[in-house]
Amino acid sequence: MRGGLVSSSSSLVLSRSNSNNTINTIHQLKRASTAQRATKTKKKNVIMAGPPLPSKSIAHIYKGVPCSGEPTTLSFWIDYACPFSARLFKRMYEDVMPHYAGLNIRFEFYHQVQPWHVASGIMHETSLAVAEVCGEEAFWQFSKELFEKRESFTDIYTFDATRHELTEDILNQCLLGQSEEDFEKVRKYARLNKETEDKNGGTLVTQQMKFHIKLGRQLGIHVSPTCCLNGLVCDTSSSWTLKEWKAFLDPYVRNTP
């Protein structure tokens, strides 16, 4: 009888021990599962770094006189190597933008690089270097000079030139009225960036040009020049006179003269 009690008691102790072990195992598994869920949650909250993004609008905004109120926006995508872009820029710079100065319309310049022209990308990067170093007013003046002298940078004259030769020629012909210090700084920004370990580092303004190209692709811009009114591509012509631009823009601009 005592033997039976001892045996039963031992079995009971063993059963309780097994039960406790099972409970401990269950608790351990629960803790492990909770830890895994927490780890997954943390991973979900991690924001992965994507490609570079601009810190402000990449547009070159014409600022003859600040406009008042919520402005209508006319954006033009133009290429320095394109004769039709040159014609549109001349009309804008000399007639249209001065006419609407001070009214609620904003004019934006975007770089529409046409890589099949030898000098196109170099002209655009050089102008971006001017904007970076000398400011927007200098950029617009430089663009005026560059469009006026674009014939000098057509394929027939530039096909066998080196990149540095083209950059020097562009700066010497078009960057006028700047100090020697600024001239040297623009040259540095427009030439190969040797301060990076990246073998394809480009120039100090290559990233800016990439932003313009990326936005143009995103909007489906191909032809130069292309104009957008308040973000939508619109039918315009580089041959329009001020009269035709007024007929097109006046309905969207308050208090037009």
C-alpha positions in Angstrom: 0.0 0.0 0.0 2.8 2.4 0.9 4.6 1.5 -2.2 1.5 2.4 -4.2 1.2 5.7 -2.5 4.9 6.5 -3.1 4.4 5.6 -6.7 1.3 7.7 -7.1 3.1 10.6 -5.3 6.1 10.4 -7.6 3.9 10.3 -10.7 2.0 13.4 -9.4 5.3 15.3 -8.9 6.5 14.2 -12.3 3.3 15.3 -13.9 3.4 18.7 -12.2 7.0 19.1 -13.3 6.2 18.3 -16.9 3.2 20.6 -16.7 5.4 23.4 -15.4 8.0 22.8 -18.2 5.2 22.9 -20.8 3.9 26.2 -19.3 7.4 27.7 -19.3 8.0 26.6 -22.9 4.7 28.2 -23.9 5.7 31.5 -22.2 9.1 31.4 -23.9 7.4 30.9 -27.3 5.0 33.7 -26.6 7.9 36.0 -25.6 9.8 35.1 -28.7 6.8 35.7 -30.9 6.2 39.1 -29.3 9.8 40.0 -29.8 9.6 39.0 -33.5 6.5 41.1 -34.0 8.1 44.1 -32.4 11.2 43.6 -34.6 8.9 43.5 -37.7 7.1 46.6 -36.6 10.3 48.5 -36.2 11.4 47.4 -39.6 8.1 48.7 -41.1 8.8 52.1 -39.5 12.2 52.4 -41.1 12.2 54.9 -44.0 14.5 53.8 -46.7 16.5 56.6 -48.5 15.3 57.0 -52.1 16.9 59.0 -54.9 17.9 62.6 -54.3 15.0 65.1 -54.3 15.2 68.9 -54.8 15.0 71.1 -51.7 12.9 73.7 -53.5 11.3 74.4 -56.9 13.9 73.7 -59.7 12.3 76.3 -62.0 14.1 79.5 -62.9 11.4 82.1 -62.1 11.4 85.4 -64.0 11.3 88.2 -61.4 11.1 91.5 -63.3 8.5 92.7 -60.7 7.0 90.4 -58.0 3.4 89.4 -58.9 0.5 89.8 -56.5 -2.1 87.3 -55.6 -2.3 83.6 -56.6 -0.5 83.6 -59.9 -1.2 81.9 -63.2 1.9 80.0 -64.2 3.4 79.7 -67.7 6.2 77.3 -67.9 8.4 76.9 -70.9 10.7 73.9 -71.6 13.5 75.0 -73.9 16.8 73.9 -75.3 19.7 76.2 -75.9 20.6 74.3 -79.1 17.1 74.6 -80.6 16.4 77.5 -83.0 12.7 77.5 -82.1 13.5 77.7 -78.4 15.8 80.7 -79.2 12.9 82.4 -80.9 10.5 81.7 -78.1 13.0 82.9 -75.4 13.6 86.1 -77.3 9.9 86.9 -77.5 9.4 86.1 -73.8 12.4 88.0 -72.6 12.0 91.1 -74.7 8.2 91.4 -74.9 5.9 89.0 -73.1 7.5 88.9 -69.6 8.1 92.7 -69.4 4.5 93.3 -70.5 3.1 91.2 -67.7 5.6 92.4 -65.0 3.8 93.0 -61.7 0.6 91.1 -62.7 -0.5 87.8 -61.2 1.4 85.6 -63.7 4.6 83.7 -63.1 7.0 82.7 -65.9 9.1 79.6 -65.3 12.1 78.3 -67.4 12.9 74.6 -67.4 15.9 72.9 -69.1 14.9 70.6 -71.9 18.2 69.0 -72.9 18.3 67.5 -76.4 21.3 65.1 -76.1 21.6 64.5 -79.9 23.1 68.0 -80.2 26.7 67.9 -79.1 26.7 71.1 -77.0 23.2 70.9 -75.6 24.0 69.3 -72.2 27.1 71.4 -71.8 25.2 74.6 -72.4 22.6 73.7 -69.9 25.0 72.6 -67.2 27.0 75.8 -67.7 23.9 77.9 -67.3 23.0 76.0 -64.2 26.5 76.8 -62.8 25.9 80.5 -63.5 22.6 80.4 -61.6 24.2 78.6 -58.7 27.1 81.0 -58.4 25.8 84.3 -59.7 22.1 84.1 -59.0 18.9 84.1 -61.1 19.2 87.6 -62.6 22.6 86.6 -64.0 21.1 83.3 -65.2 18.5 85.1 -67.3 21.1 87.5 -68.8 23.5 84.6 -69.5 20.6 82.7 -71.2 19.9 85.7 -73.4 23.5 85.8 -74.5 23.7 82.1 -75.0 20.6 82.0 -77.2 21.8 85.0 -79.3 25.1 83.1 -79.9 23.7 79.6 -80.2 24.9 79.4 -83.9 28.5 79.3 -82.6 27.6 76.1 -80.7 25.8 74.1 -83.4 27.1 70.7 -84.3 29.1 71.8 -87.3 31.3 73.9 -85.0 31.4 71.8 -81.9 31.5 68.1 -83.0 35.3 67.7 -82.6 35.7 70.0 -79.6 36.4 68.6 -76.1 34.0 69.3 -73.3 36.4 71.7 -71.5 37.0 73.6 -74.7 33.2 74.0 -75.2 32.7 75.1 -71.6 35.5 77.7 -71.9 34.1 79.0 -75.2 30.6 79.3 -73.8 31.8 81.2 -70.7 34.0 83.5 -72.6 31.3 84.5 -75.1 28.3 84.6 -72.8 29.2 85.2 -69.1 29.6 89.0 -69.2 29.8 91.5 -66.4 30.9 89.1 -63.6 33.9 89.4 -61.4 37.0 87.3 -62.0 36.3 85.4 -58.8 32.8 84.5 -59.9 34.0 83.6 -63.4 36.5 81.1 -61.9 33.8 79.7 -59.5 31.4 79.2 -62.4 34.2 77.4 -64.3 34.7 75.2 -61.3 31.0 74.3 -61.1 30.7 73.6 -64.8 33.8 71.4 -65.1 34.5 67.8 -63.8 34.1 67.5 -60.1 37.4 66.1 -58.9 36.5 66.2 -55.2 34.5 63.1 -55.2 35.5 59.4 -55.3 32.6 58.7 -57.7 34.2 58.0 -61.2 31.0 59.2 -62.8 30.5 62.2 -60.5 29.9 64.7 -63.3 29.9 68.4 -62.4 28.8 70.2 -59.2 25.5 71.0 -61.0 24.9 67.6 -62.7 22.3 66.7 -60.1 20.4 69.9 -60.8 20.2 69.0 -64.5 19.1 65.5 -63.6 16.1 67.0 -61.7 15.0 68.9 -64.9 15.4 65.8 -67.0 13.5 63.7 -64.5 10.6 66.1 -64.3 10.5 66.5 -68.0 10.2 62.7 -68.4 7.6 62.5 -65.7 5.5 65.1 -67.6 6.1 63.5 -71.0 7.9 66.6 -72.3 9.8 65.8 -75.6 9.5 68.7 -78.1 11.3 71.9 -77.5 9.9 74.4 -76.9 7.0 73.1 -74.9 4.8 75.4 -72.8 2.5 74.5 -69.9 -0.2 76.7 -68.4 -0.8 75.9 -64.8 0.8 72.5 -65.2 -0.9 71.4 -68.4 0.8 71.2 -71.8 -0.8 73.8 -74.1 -0.7 74.6 -77.8 1.6 77.6 -78.4 4.0 78.7 -81.1 7.5 80.1 -81.1 6.4 82.4 -83.9 3.7 84.2 -81.8 4.0 87.9 -81.4 3.1 89.8 -78.2 -0.4 90.3 -79.6 -1.0 86.6 -80.0 0.5 85.9 -76.5 -1.8 88.5 -75.0 -4.8 86.8 -76.7 -3.8 83.5 -75.2 -2.8 84.7 -71.7 -5.1 87.6 -70.9 -8.1 85.5 -70.0 -6.0 83.9 -67.2 -4.4 87.0 -65.9 -6.2 89.6 -63.7 -6.0 93.3 -64.3 -4.2 93.0 -67.7 -3.2 96.3 -69.4 
